Each structure stands twice: as structure tokens, then as C-alpha cells.
Amino acid sequence: MTDIIDKLQADLSEGRFLHSLGVAETARDLALRFGCDPEKAYLAGLLHDCATKYSNTEMLALALSEGLCDRDAVIDNPTAEFHAPLGAVVAKNEFGITDGEILNAIALHQTGDVPMTRLEIIVGLADAIEPSRKADKINAIREIAKTDLTRAYLEKCKLYMTNIISAGNPLDPKRVEVYNYILTLKQGFKP
């Protein structure tokens, strides 16, 4: 693990590295609280932003080479668009991670998917509530996360979608689909 931490520290800015450590610790805590493998959660949290070492130009080139978009796509912010799925690629190719659960949790930490595993929910939530995130609404989600993982993730989805709408940006249909899926889980329905 020390080798991974040292390489990650060398690859990322100080702020991004500290954020990644915070996500790793938070993910491990959530995993222990909600019955998930804490070491997988820690490793996925640690590496969730490993692709952010690339510039927007490099990120777009990598996204093209990995088939995440085509040459005609107009991408305003490749880092925002592709850092999660490319993080799984970097984790596999540069950090030697082969565990599919960990790679999926990294790839899906930003938008989620339908269905989602407990590990995927934990890493996505940990990214939102790790200690360096400062906001009253984040503090409220942290409190919920002490007892209710699904509700905390649902509140995270609502907050992120509200922020996107408030900024005048379109919602990714995947975010809406994930919100609806988590809502059905919270209500006890099986999608």
C-alpha cells in the first residue's frame, strides 16, 4: 500500500492527494459501518481521482483512445467528464489493480450507475463527505451517513443535481436514473 500512496502523492497535486486520503479514510469508515470490505473501500477511495493527474488535453486523448467518446464530440471539461471512468483505467494500468469491484467503484464514483453495489455507493458518498468538503449541506449528509447509507447517498444525489441546475447546466441523464434508482431503494422497492 505504501508504494501506491507514494506514487499517488507524486502524481497528484497536494490538495488532490489530501482529498484522496480523506476519501479513502471516509470510505473505510463507511465500509466498516455498513458491512462492506474496508480494504477495498480504502483502496478505491484512495485511487478514485488518480486520473486527475492528466491535463484536459491528455484526458481527452485518453478518453478517445479508450472509446469513451468519439472524435466529433465537443467536450467542455474533459476532467469533469472522464476522470472517473479513466481513473479505473489508470488504476488498472498504472497501479496494477485487477479487482473488478474496486475498478467499478472508481469508474462510477462521480455519477453512479443502475444498479449499484454497496462499495460503489460508499466510494461515491465518501467523495462527497470526506473531511475537507466544507458546506452546511455536506455536514447534514455526514450526519445521515452515520446511520443510513442509502438515504445519505440519496441526499448527495439531490445536492449535486441541485448544484448542477443552479449553475444553469444540463443534468446528465445517468444522474437522474441513479437518483430514481436510489429513491426506489430507499422506499423499499426492488428495481
Secondary structure as UniProt FT lines:
FT   HELIX           2..11
FT   HELIX           14..34
FT   HELIX           38..47
FT   TURN            48..49
FT   HELIX           50..53
FT   HELIX           56..65
FT   TURN            66..67
FT   TURN            71..72
FT   HELIX           78..95
FT   HELIX           100..107
FT   TURN            108..111
FT   HELIX           118..129
FT   TURN            131..132
FT   HELIX           136..145
FT   TURN            146..147
FT   HELIX           149..166
FT   TURN            167..168
FT   HELIX           173..186
FT   TURN            187..188
//
